[in-house]
Amino acid sequence: MKRGLAILLGILSTLQAQTSVSSLLEQKLLKQLDRLDEKLTGVLGVAAIDLRTGHTIAYHADAVFPQASSIKIPILMELFRQVKAGKLRLEENVTLKKEESVGGSGHLQIALRSRDLTVTVQDLAAAMIETSDNTATNKLISMVGMDSVNALIASFGLKQTRLQRRMLERGAAAADRENISTPMEMARLVEALYKAGDESKPMIGILKRVDADFRRVTPSTTEVAAKPGELNGVRAETGIILLEKRPFVLSVMSTFLAPDENPVPTVARLFYEHFEKLGNSNLYGHNLQ
């Protein structure tokens, strides 16, 4: 009798361990990523988090990549944390001096060519994210403190994500002093932002106004809140794709790329199609549309 029971329990255990159809679908997605990665001159890392179930999808998701402007997400989060703590006010005026102008992306450098410029903290936050303004970013780093940004990152248990330099800091890249993270850590950071609820709405609202690659490959009816990053040989983007029935976080990172390579839109399209399929189907893949 005991032997028969043991056999029955073994059969049940085997049945429970059988592959689900959703995991088979995920395996196909990972194979598509592998084929895309093989075609690249450089390398690719991806992490996604299903915001309905918490399930993660990882492809080289623990490798450390340069973040470029995607690192501006935790700077934004620390800014709003300090506003909540009463250390800063969004309506507070800040004067930018002409010598504080930084090249690269952004519009403030144009106004600063002829005169000093007074803006609000809110204006700096919007410029840092919406137009990826490097002058605004460096001003905010000096205001909130680089150590404070890294302390916020560490408070989420993230060990590989670091703000190590200001934007376009001379000599930093040659010294390997990049702003860095992994796809999974940035995905976790944005997941925490999403889960903050009402507290995160102003930040997500700013991120929704970014002209991101995620935005370009999803329908206009689907909201996207994301921040891309770009350097020579680097393309990255992290954000939330607010698919109605299956919202998800996506973090895509790539480096060692040729000048004309950018895998971010292709990856975003693959994941949108994957989560749309899950959202429109039941547990067994029966399409309910």
C-alpha positions as CSV (number, residue, x, y, z in Angstrom):
1,M,0.0,0.0,0.0
2,K,2.8,2.4,1.0
3,R,4.7,1.6,-2.2
4,G,1.6,2.2,-4.3
5,L,1.0,5.6,-2.6
6,A,4.6,6.6,-3.2
7,I,4.3,5.8,-6.9
8,L,1.1,7.8,-7.1
9,L,2.7,10.8,-5.4
10,G,5.6,10.5,-7.8
11,I,3.3,10.6,-10.8
12,L,1.5,13.6,-9.4
13,S,4.8,15.4,-8.8
14,T,5.8,14.7,-12.4
15,L,2.5,16.0,-13.7
16,Q,2.8,19.2,-11.6
17,A,6.3,19.8,-13.0
18,Q,5.2,19.5,-16.6
19,T,5.9,22.5,-18.8
20,S,3.1,25.1,-19.1
21,V,2.1,26.5,-22.5
22,S,3.0,30.0,-21.3
23,S,6.5,28.9,-20.5
24,L,6.8,27.4,-24.0
25,L,5.7,30.8,-25.4
26,E,8.4,32.4,-23.3
27,Q,11.0,30.0,-24.6
28,K,10.2,31.0,-28.1
29,L,10.6,34.7,-27.1
30,L,14.1,33.9,-25.6
31,K,15.1,32.2,-28.8
32,Q,14.1,35.3,-30.8
33,L,16.3,37.4,-28.5
34,D,19.1,34.9,-29.1
35,R,18.8,35.2,-32.9
36,L,18.7,39.0,-32.6
37,D,21.8,39.0,-30.3
38,E,23.7,36.7,-32.7
39,K,23.2,39.2,-35.6
40,L,24.5,42.2,-33.5
41,T,28.1,43.4,-33.7
42,G,27.7,44.0,-29.9
43,V,25.9,42.3,-27.0
44,L,22.4,42.4,-25.6
45,G,20.8,42.2,-22.2
46,V,17.1,42.3,-21.4
47,A,14.9,42.0,-18.3
48,A,11.1,42.2,-18.1
49,I,8.7,42.0,-15.2
50,D,5.0,41.1,-15.6
51,L,3.3,43.7,-13.3
52,R,0.3,41.5,-13.0
53,T,2.0,38.4,-11.8
54,G,5.5,39.5,-10.8
55,H,7.0,36.9,-13.2
56,T,10.4,37.9,-14.7
57,I,11.9,37.2,-18.1
58,A,15.7,37.5,-18.2
59,Y,18.2,37.4,-21.0
60,H,21.8,38.2,-19.9
61,A,19.9,40.3,-17.3
62,D,22.7,40.4,-14.7
63,A,25.4,41.7,-16.9
64,V,26.6,45.3,-16.2
65,F,26.0,47.8,-19.0
66,P,26.6,51.6,-19.3
67,Q,23.3,53.4,-18.8
68,A,23.8,56.7,-20.6
69,S,20.7,58.9,-20.0
70,S,18.7,56.0,-18.5
71,I,20.5,56.7,-15.2
72,K,18.4,59.9,-15.0
73,I,15.5,57.8,-13.7
74,P,17.1,57.3,-10.2
75,I,18.1,61.0,-10.2
76,L,14.5,61.9,-10.8
77,M,13.4,59.5,-8.0
78,E,15.8,61.0,-5.5
79,L,14.7,64.5,-6.4
80,F,11.1,63.7,-5.7
81,R,12.1,61.9,-2.5
82,Q,13.8,65.1,-1.3
83,V,10.8,67.1,-2.3
84,K,8.6,64.9,-0.2
85,A,11.0,65.2,2.7
86,G,10.8,69.0,2.5
87,K,14.5,69.5,1.4
88,L,13.5,70.9,-2.0
89,R,10.5,72.5,-3.5
90,L,9.4,71.9,-7.2
91,E,8.4,75.6,-7.5
92,E,11.7,76.8,-6.2
93,N,13.7,79.1,-8.6
94,V,17.2,78.0,-9.6
95,T,19.6,80.2,-11.5
96,L,21.8,78.5,-14.1
97,K,25.1,80.3,-14.9
98,K,26.4,80.4,-18.5
99,E,29.5,78.5,-17.4
100,E,27.2,75.6,-16.2
101,S,26.1,74.9,-19.7
102,V,26.8,71.3,-20.8
103,G,26.9,70.0,-24.4
104,G,25.2,67.0,-25.8
105,S,21.4,66.6,-25.6
106,G,19.0,69.3,-24.2
107,H,17.8,72.8,-25.0
108,L,19.0,74.8,-22.0
109,Q,22.6,75.2,-23.4
110,I,21.1,77.3,-26.3
111,A,19.6,79.9,-23.9
112,L,22.7,79.9,-21.7
113,R,24.9,81.1,-24.6
114,S,23.8,84.7,-24.1
115,R,22.7,85.0,-20.5
116,D,22.1,83.3,-17.2
117,L,18.8,81.5,-16.9
118,T,16.3,81.2,-14.0
119,V,14.1,78.2,-14.0
120,T,12.2,76.1,-11.4
121,V,13.2,72.8,-10.0
122,Q,10.2,71.4,-11.8
123,D,11.5,72.8,-15.1
124,L,14.9,71.1,-14.5
125,A,13.2,67.8,-13.8
126,A,11.1,68.0,-17.0
127,A,14.2,69.1,-19.1
128,M,16.3,66.2,-17.7
129,I,13.8,63.6,-18.7
130,E,11.8,65.0,-21.6
131,T,14.7,66.4,-23.7
132,S,17.4,64.5,-21.7
133,D,19.0,67.9,-21.0
134,N,22.5,67.4,-19.6
135,T,22.8,70.9,-18.1
136,A,19.6,70.3,-16.1
137,T,20.8,66.9,-15.1
138,N,24.2,68.1,-13.8
139,K,22.5,70.9,-11.9
140,L,20.1,68.4,-10.2
141,I,23.0,66.1,-9.4
142,S,24.7,69.0,-7.6
143,M,21.5,69.8,-5.8
144,V,20.4,66.4,-4.6
145,G,23.9,64.9,-4.3
146,M,25.5,62.0,-6.1
147,D,25.8,60.1,-2.8
148,S,22.1,60.5,-2.1
149,V,21.2,59.1,-5.5
150,N,23.4,56.1,-4.8
151,A,22.0,55.7,-1.3
152,L,18.4,55.6,-2.8
153,I,19.5,53.0,-5.3
154,A,21.1,50.9,-2.5
155,S,17.9,51.2,-0.4
156,F,16.2,49.0,-3.0
157,G,18.8,46.3,-2.6
158,L,20.5,47.1,-6.0
159,K,24.2,46.4,-5.9
160,Q,25.4,47.0,-9.5
161,T,23.6,50.3,-10.2
162,R,25.7,53.4,-9.7
163,L,25.8,57.0,-10.6
164,Q,29.5,57.6,-10.9
165,R,29.9,60.8,-12.9
166,R,28.1,63.8,-14.1
167,M,27.0,64.0,-17.8
168,L,29.8,64.5,-20.2
169,E,32.4,64.7,-17.5
170,R,35.8,65.1,-19.1
171,G,38.0,62.1,-18.9
172,A,35.5,59.9,-17.1
173,A,34.7,57.5,-20.0
174,A,38.4,56.9,-20.7
175,A,38.9,56.1,-17.0
176,D,36.0,53.5,-17.2
177,R,33.9,55.7,-14.9
178,E,30.5,55.1,-16.4
179,N,27.0,55.3,-14.9
180,I,26.1,51.6,-14.8
181,S,23.4,49.0,-14.0
182,T,22.1,45.7,-15.1
183,P,18.8,45.1,-17.0
184,M,17.3,43.3,-14.0
185,E,18.3,46.0,-11.5
186,M,16.9,48.8,-13.6
187,A,13.8,46.8,-14.2
188,R,13.4,46.3,-10.4
189,L,14.0,50.1,-9.8
190,V,11.2,51.0,-12.2
191,E,8.9,48.2,-10.8
192,A,9.3,50.0,-7.4
193,L,8.4,53.3,-9.0
194,Y,5.3,51.7,-10.5
195,K,4.3,50.1,-7.2
196,A,4.6,53.4,-5.3
197,G,1.1,54.3,-6.6
198,D,0.0,57.9,-6.2
199,E,3.4,59.0,-5.0
200,S,4.9,58.0,-8.3
201,K,2.3,59.6,-10.6
202,P,4.2,62.9,-11.2
203,M,7.4,61.0,-12.1
204,I,5.6,58.6,-14.4
205,G,3.8,61.5,-15.9
206,I,7.1,63.1,-16.9
207,L,8.4,59.8,-18.3
208,K,5.3,59.4,-20.4
209,R,6.3,62.5,-22.4
210,V,9.6,61.1,-23.6
211,D,10.0,60.3,-27.3
212,A,11.3,56.8,-26.5
213,D,11.9,53.8,-28.7
214,F,9.4,51.8,-26.7
215,R,6.8,54.5,-27.6
216,R,7.6,54.2,-31.3
217,V,6.8,50.5,-31.6
218,T,3.6,50.4,-29.5
219,P,0.1,51.5,-30.5
220,S,-0.8,55.1,-29.6
221,T,-3.6,53.8,-27.4
222,T,-1.0,52.1,-25.1
223,E,0.8,54.5,-22.6
224,V,4.5,54.2,-22.3
225,A,6.7,55.7,-19.6
226,A,10.4,55.2,-20.4
227,K,13.9,56.8,-20.6
228,P,16.3,55.9,-23.3
229,G,20.0,56.3,-23.2
230,E,22.6,56.6,-26.0
231,L,26.3,56.8,-26.2
232,N,28.8,55.8,-28.9
233,G,28.3,52.1,-29.3
234,V,25.6,52.0,-26.6
235,R,21.8,51.9,-26.7
236,A,19.6,51.4,-23.6
237,E,16.1,52.0,-22.5
238,T,14.1,51.2,-19.3
239,G,10.5,51.9,-18.6
240,I,6.9,50.7,-18.3
241,I,4.6,49.7,-21.1
242,L,1.1,50.1,-19.7
243,L,-0.6,47.5,-21.7
244,E,-4.2,47.5,-20.4
245,K,-4.5,43.9,-19.6
246,R,-0.9,43.0,-19.0
247,P,1.3,46.0,-18.0
248,F,5.0,45.2,-17.8
249,V,8.4,46.7,-17.1
250,L,11.1,46.4,-19.8
251,S,14.8,47.1,-19.6
252,V,16.9,46.7,-22.7
253,M,20.7,47.3,-22.8
254,S,23.2,46.9,-25.5
255,T,26.9,47.8,-26.0
256,F,29.8,47.3,-28.4
257,L,27.4,48.3,-31.2
258,A,28.2,49.5,-34.7
259,P,27.1,53.1,-35.4
260,D,23.9,52.0,-37.2
261,E,22.8,49.3,-34.7
262,N,19.9,49.8,-32.3
263,P,18.2,46.6,-31.0
264,V,15.9,48.4,-28.6
265,P,12.9,48.9,-30.9
266,T,13.0,45.3,-32.1
267,V,13.2,44.0,-28.5
268,A,10.4,46.3,-27.4
269,R,8.1,45.1,-30.2
270,L,8.8,41.4,-29.4
271,F,7.9,41.9,-25.7
272,Y,4.8,44.0,-26.5
273,E,3.5,41.2,-28.8
274,H,4.3,38.6,-26.1
275,F,2.5,40.4,-23.3
276,E,-0.4,41.4,-25.6
277,K,-0.9,37.7,-26.4
278,L,-0.8,36.8,-22.7
279,G,-3.3,39.6,-21.9
280,N,-5.8,38.5,-24.6
281,S,-5.7,34.8,-23.7
282,N,-6.6,32.6,-20.7
283,L,-4.1,30.4,-18.9
284,Y,-4.1,27.8,-21.6
285,G,-3.7,30.2,-24.6
286,H,-7.4,30.4,-25.6
287,N,-7.7,33.8,-27.2
288,L,-10.6,35.6,-25.6
289,Q,-10.9,38.5,-28.0
